[in-house]
Amino acid sequence: MDYETVIGLEIHAELSTESKIYCSCKNAFGGEVNTQCCPVCTGMPGTLPTLNKKVVEYAVKMGLAMHCSINKICKQDRKNYFYPDLPKAYQISQFDVPLCERGYVDIYFGGEEKRIGVTRIHIEEDAGKLLHDESFSGSLVDFNRCGVPLIEIVSEPDLRSSEEAKTYLETVSSILAALNISDCKMQEGSIRCDINVSIRPRGSEKLGTRCEMKNVNSFGGTQRAIEYEIARQIKVVEAGGTIDQETRRWDDGKGMNFIMRSKEDAQDYRYFPEPDLLTIVLDDAQIEAIRATIPELPNKKLVRLMKQYGLPEFDAGLLAESPEKAQFFESCAALQTAQPKTVSNWLIGDMTRILNDRGLELSQTPVTPEKLARMVELIENGTISNTAGKTVLEELFAGKTPDVAVKEKGLAQISDRSELETLVQSVLEANPKSVADYRGGKTNAAGFLVGQCMKASGGKGNPQLLRGLLVEMIEKI
């Protein structure tokens, strides 16, 4: 039978606030074990939480970026469950009235945009972390992560493949980064996702029984986990079995998942309104002030760069991920002196390599859009070669202008036809065998001869003109 996969993601993103969600403890990764916690975030009796206003602002910002409706009056709820890293035995979250709901995000996949529904975005606190090591028996608990602010972004079951789910996760991560509300470091657990997967006969409208995989923390791991679970469910169904609703743990190292428990429903958590926190109240002016701070988002910028400048998806994607590079590129393109694709090649290629090697940002260099566009113009009009362009680029990083660099380094190409004809004639006379090979049908011999001409010209000959002259003069022999 042909099956269709139905996938939904629950993305947990740590917010990059200075302090935690309900106390003044520092919100930072990598501190000494149990040094960034206090009686409030460790759930000591008699302590009272106080909501961090910035957490609400960041969550609303993400909600607006994902076209959600904002609930101007909402509450927080206790989600009750026991786990060793949850000292209160409940998590403060949101249940029936989330801060943001009924939104969507457009992803670019398979050469077109696809809209993925967003069910809700709510705020909650993170739990602690269990530590396991061969140097001690059992497990220890680090409470530093208790109370770290999270938003949970729950998608509709609109994803249909592992690749599509990975693209959606990457898109959401890029939006979080563009809004500057999360550092998006998956290796540090800043973004984790729970994955819901089910299968159904293709063409069926009825959803299958879903299984959830917890705390997958990499883009590649997300794709691998989904592919494994799809294959596992198909194998069970094809063998005559049924899929049970359950929670499974993905082990990326082993490339397989393991059952943890039967899947809970909402009633298992005994949600009830958090009595120690006030109602969250927002007005239109606050919401609009937050909306005004949202920049052009990477997923929209990617599509615009492709349409406006004719860039391929790869180039547009790299530029869209970096607001600084995208602005630099568009400033170059606005000069209309060089082809946008050529500018993009240099910006995401050699310029990025030099920036990475030197540990610099574009703003920390003397290279301006005007200088790069002029350099590309000199290449496109044949004044210098691509190879010479690399030397010129290094000079731009030293503070020089393209024209000065070309003059000082003697990089201008020889494009004088009569001068090049004399050079080509001498190369042909010195390489009769290659000439004979070319005339005998071995056209790759022309490449060798062009190389000899370039060598004879000290690398300054115009290679396109040289090739044309070579072919023309060989045919006259």
ABEGO torsion letter per residue (X at the ends): XBBBBBBBBBBBBBBBBABBAABABBBBBGBBBGABBBAAAAGBBGBBBBBBAAAAAAAAAAAAAAGBBBBABBBBBBBBBBBAABAAGBBBBBBABBABBGBBBBBBBGGBBBBBBBABBBBBBBBBBBBBBAABBEBBBBAAABGBBBBBBBBBBABABAAAAAAAAAAAAAAAAAAGABAGBAAAGABBBBBBBBBBBBGBABBBBBBBBBGBABAAAAAAAAAAAAAAAAAAAAAGBBBBBBBBBBBAAAGBBBBABBBBBAAAAGBBBBAABBBBBBBAAAAAAAAAABBBBAAAAAAAAAAAAGBBAAAAAAAAABAAAAAAAAAAAAAGABBAAAAAAAAABAAAAAAAAAGBBAAABABBAAAAAAAAAAAAAGABBAAAAAAAAAAAAAGBBAAAAAAAAGABBBABAAAAAAAAAAAAAABAAAAAAAAAGBAAAAAAAAAAAAAAAGGABBAAAAAAAAAAAAAAX
